[in-house]
Amino acid sequence: MASKKREVQLQTVVNNQTLWDEMLQNKGLTVIDVYQAWCGPCKAMQALFRKLKNELNEDEILHFVVAEADNIVTLQPFRDKCEPVFLFSLNGKIIAKIQGANAPLVNKKVITLINEEKKIAAGEMVRPQYHEIALVDSETEDTGEAQYESVHESYSIAIIKPDAVISRKVLDIKEKITRAGFVIEAEDKRILTEDQVIDFYSSIADQPDFEEFVSFMTTSLSCVLVISQRSEQEPILKETKSEPETEPKEPTEDQPDGKAEDTPVVRMKRESLQEYLERQHISQFCDLEEDVTNVTKFIDIFFPDFKKMKDMKLQKTLALLRPDLFHERKEEILHIIEEEGFKILDQRQIILSKREAHTLCKEYEHENYFEKLIEYMTSGPSLALVLLRSNGLQHWKELLGPITVEEANKNHPQSLCAQFAMGSLPVNQLYGSDSLETAEREIEHFFPLQSTLALIKPHATREQREEILKTIKEAGFHLTQAKEMLLTQEEANKIYSKITGKPFYKDVLEMLSEGPSLVMVLTKWNAIAEWRHLMGPVDPEEARLLAPDSIRAQFGISVLKNIVHGSSNDYEATESIGQLFEEFVSENPKEN
């Protein structure tokens, strides 16, 4: 009876959904032995659990549970299976699963997660944001639709290191990855934090030059990729030789001694991403994480909205309000756009050239009113917009309706074409791109990319720097290049060329010498003006009055320590970027 009592104390019994839901309230790590009533819990692992409980002595953050799959709805996928399954719940989230009574693997997983919890409690590391796994049993994963899902959800995390970003190898590396049949599901250029680098590269933390490596990884821009192994393309295959057959073969005429030759069997095996990168001689620029649990953790850290974004199929499209509609009913259209779930990424007034008008009105080129339409389109400003939404291109086209008012009134009276018909020409007063390729081309034409130099000054704390970088990203800027620099006077002169002769310039140099600055190249349409607007007035006090949401209003201390800086005009931006980032190539061909 004593033995039975110890087992009950060791593992809490969960045999219904209510108890399961209560169990998920446990603080820390809960190790769950999922079992079926007819075969019972895995007794072979109980000795290990008892050993872990006694040696770790962390009863407040380490719990052991046996859960009966037959009576718990959440565990339905594991019913009628005899193989042991161990789930790992961390603060109520199922983050890992181990099939079979694999004691060494379970032991390693428990120790790793408990050590993380202890470091988090001691303030030695930031809590990783683990992604909750889907509860699917191994047999289901091996067949049918579940196998399809399993393959589709198999991801790796790749970090393209700063030296490759600076030398502009990112595009080449990405092209090689996709040519090999892998899919880049998400990407982001960012400066990694010290905690992120230490966490991602924990396996080499004991190397003597690790501190120097962390410094290298945190002072310039890296590119983080989520890569899936599913693709409609043929996978890259490699030859593998198996051992010779053990049973003797019949001798042939070429073997007079009667001994059959053992011939290795050549089979084809899919090449892993790591093997492919090594064969392409780019593995030194790109580090991979392929462990499922770690990949899940890092996706949550680097791409917290990954699952949501993946499900949404976001698309950009160009929209245009023709002159009369723009002049008379713009606000109504903008309200409808917002109500339909679109995000307006960019907008600008534009008077079309004849060539541009011909391109956007080509669907009317055979109508007898075509020349009048071109004259109308070039007579005054139109409003061009870049819209973003899930399935955005098709949804905008459906809202617009037919290209002529007559057809809209007859067959689609609820369309925007019918609702906003005006003027003497029988055309739809709104325009939308007809394909994703056309949308990309039109957006590039009407909203050409521009780059500006930006600076986060030394007195910004790490937390403030992170907030500013988040603001930059939310404003639609691409962080094209970035590096942390302790600016010399020569380098500062390249950034502040307009004020080098001013009496207060020595104060600027002294401020810049207080620590490293983060020097960046920001890219988007109208980047120079947009960045200056986002920064706000030079004086933080004035910024708090006139632009309270600006960066300087939120983080600036004084005119000298106003947290950020940016180029004033295109010439200044081009010159300073060219001098500080000699390897930089503008994303706008007109600037090259």
Order of alpha helices (4+ residues) and beta strands (2+ residues): alpha-beta-alpha-beta-alpha-beta-beta-beta-alpha-alpha-alpha-beta-alpha-alpha-beta-alpha-alpha-beta-beta-beta-alpha-beta-alpha-alpha-beta-alpha-beta-alpha-alpha-beta-alpha-alpha-alpha-beta-alpha-beta-alpha-beta-alpha-alpha-beta-alpha-alpha-alpha-beta-alpha
